[in-house]
Amino acid sequence: MGRGRAKAKQTKVARELKYSSPNTDFDSLQRELSGSESVDPNDGITDDRWSDEEGWRRA
């Protein structure tokens, strides 16, 4: 008992997901799938936290 409201909510969300049409950036998707060069927001940024593989043992 008491599951009716939860089930109705799940049904509503599932229906919205099934029939909604999200805005898809097909140009971006094409660039990603083709492997073409693009501007990477993390380009040039290095994360040296993991450069010393044995460093975690010293802590």
Buried (B, 14 or more C-beta within 10 A) or exposed (E): EEEEEEEEEEEEEEEEEEEEEEEEEEEEEEEEEEEEEEEEEEEEEEEEEEEEEEEEEEE
